[in-house]
Amino acid sequence: MPKFLRLAPFVKGYAFSDEKIGSTFAFDASDKLEVNVITTLIIKTVIDEDAYLSLTTAYIIGTPKRLVVVIALDDDGDKERLMKKPLPPLHPSLERILDVLDGPDVYETH
């Protein structure tokens, strides 16, 4: 079962990319239902629970804000401090899915 925690205002990790998922699985990335099905399957069957701090939705920082599903590896109340912090080595289950992820980056929780 995926871990969901109350997180600080900023998280650092990887976001699922609609475009990369569509490209990898050969379908139109604007089909949000298909993207959500694939994302859910990856979360439930590929990612080990020990691979991340939490799963969350968060905003890509910038304009316009866009909500994405993020595999959070760290969190902090200070965006600049979090940006400077190195991430731990990636768990093998995350390494296997890097082709469908964007990041690492810092995202704003809501």
RARA-V997645 format. One record per residue. N is the residue number from 1. PHI is phi in radians with two decimals (999 if undefined). Layout:
{{N/PHI} {N/PHI}}
This chain:
{{1/999} {2/-1.04} {3/-1.56} {4/-2.19} {5/-2.16} {6/-1.32} {7/-1.93} {8/-1.13} {9/-1.06} {10/-2.28} {11/-2.20} {12/-2.09} {13/3.00} {14/-2.17} {15/-1.92} {16/-1.17} {17/-1.83} {18/-0.98} {19/-1.12} {20/-1.21} {21/-1.12} {22/-1.05} {23/-1.17} {24/-1.12} {25/-1.79} {26/0.98} {27/-2.55} {28/-1.23} {29/-1.14} {30/-1.36} {31/-1.41} {32/-1.08} {33/-1.09} {34/-1.11} {35/-1.04} {36/-1.13} {37/-1.10} {38/-1.13} {39/-1.03} {40/-1.09} {41/-1.07} {42/-1.12} {43/-1.07} {44/-1.37} {45/-2.05} {46/-1.95} {47/-1.46} {48/-1.29} {49/-1.08} {50/-1.38} {51/-1.48} {52/-2.63} {53/-1.32} {54/-2.86} {55/-1.77} {56/-2.71} {57/-1.73} {58/-2.68} {59/-1.67} {60/-1.20} {61/-1.35} {62/2.36} {63/-2.02} {64/-1.36} {65/-1.14} {66/-2.32} {67/-1.44} {68/-2.38} {69/-1.51} {70/-2.07} {71/-1.59} {72/-1.42} {73/-1.86} {74/-2.77} {75/-2.53} {76/-2.89} {77/-1.45} {78/-1.97} {79/-1.04} {80/-1.12} {81/-1.10} {82/-1.14} {83/-1.07} {84/-1.44} {85/-1.24} {86/-1.29} {87/-1.48} {88/-1.19} {89/-0.99} {90/-1.25} {91/-1.18} {92/-0.95} {93/-1.18} {94/-1.41} {95/-1.01} {96/-1.17} {97/-1.99} {98/-1.00} {99/-1.13} {100/-1.98} {101/-2.05} {102/-1.85} {103/2.18} {104/-1.29} {105/-2.72} {106/-1.81} {107/-2.17} {108/-1.73} {109/-1.31} {110/-2.23}}
